[in-house]
């Protein structure tokens, strides 16, 4: 039973650390509109990818957290069944 208790504590700590390390988005106030009545359109060749879009795609989301939690739960179930033998 020591392994099961240790594994349960490890799961709780791992999920807590994953939740604590999740970055939060901060909103910055937009600048006030300019005083010109008609803005001049700027010619753009191709749109640049925004940093937030590319960064969000690289970071693991909730799917990764639940995937790891599922693997750990399966490991605990296996260890409990192994000790009952």
C-alpha positions in Angstrom: 0.0 0.0 0.0 3.0 2.3 0.4 3.4 2.5 -3.4 -0.3 3.3 -3.9 -0.2 6.1 -1.3 3.1 7.5 -2.8 1.6 7.4 -6.3 -1.6 9.1 -5.2 0.4 11.9 -3.6 2.6 12.2 -6.7 -0.5 12.5 -9.0 -1.9 15.2 -6.8 1.4 17.1 -6.7 1.9 16.7 -10.5 -1.5 18.0 -11.3 -1.1 20.9 -8.9 2.2 21.8 -10.5 0.8 21.6 -14.0 -2.1 23.9 -13.0 0.3 26.4 -11.3 2.6 26.5 -14.3 -0.1 27.3 -16.8 0.5 30.8 -18.2 -2.3 33.3 -17.9 -3.0 35.9 -20.6 -2.9 39.6 -19.6 -4.8 42.2 -21.5 -3.1 45.5 -22.4 -5.3 48.6 -22.9 -5.5 49.7 -26.5 -4.1 53.1 -27.5 -6.7 55.9 -27.9 -7.9 56.5 -31.5 -6.0 59.1 -33.5 -7.5 62.4 -34.3 -7.3 62.0 -38.1 -10.8 61.7 -39.7 -9.8 59.2 -42.5 -7.1 56.7 -41.9 -4.9 55.8 -44.9 -4.9 52.1 -45.7 -1.5 50.5 -45.7 -0.5 48.0 -48.4 0.5 44.6 -47.0 2.1 41.8 -49.0 1.2 39.0 -46.6 -0.1 38.9 -43.1 2.5 38.0 -40.5 1.6 35.2 -38.0 0.8 36.7 -34.6 3.1 35.7 -31.7 0.2 34.6 -29.5 -1.1 32.2 -32.1 2.2 30.5 -32.7 3.0 30.4 -29.0 -0.3 28.9 -28.0 0.1 26.1 -30.5 3.5 25.1 -29.0 2.3 25.0 -25.4 0.5 21.8 -24.1 -3.1 22.4 -23.2 -5.6 20.6 -21.1 -5.4 17.6 -23.4 -1.8 17.0 -22.2 -2.7 17.3 -18.5 -5.6 14.9 -18.8 -3.5 12.5 -20.9 -0.8 12.4 -18.2 -3.4 12.1 -15.4 -5.0 9.2 -17.3 -1.6 7.4 -17.6 -0.9 7.9 -13.9 -4.4 6.6 -13.0 -3.8 3.5 -15.1 -0.4 3.0 -13.4 -2.1 3.2 -10.0 -4.8 0.8 -11.0 -2.1 -1.6 -12.2 -0.1 -1.4 -9.0 -3.2 -1.9 -6.8 -4.1 -5.0 -8.8 -0.4 -6.2 -8.7 -0.3 -5.9 -4.9 -3.5 -8.0 -4.5 -1.9 -11.0 -6.0 
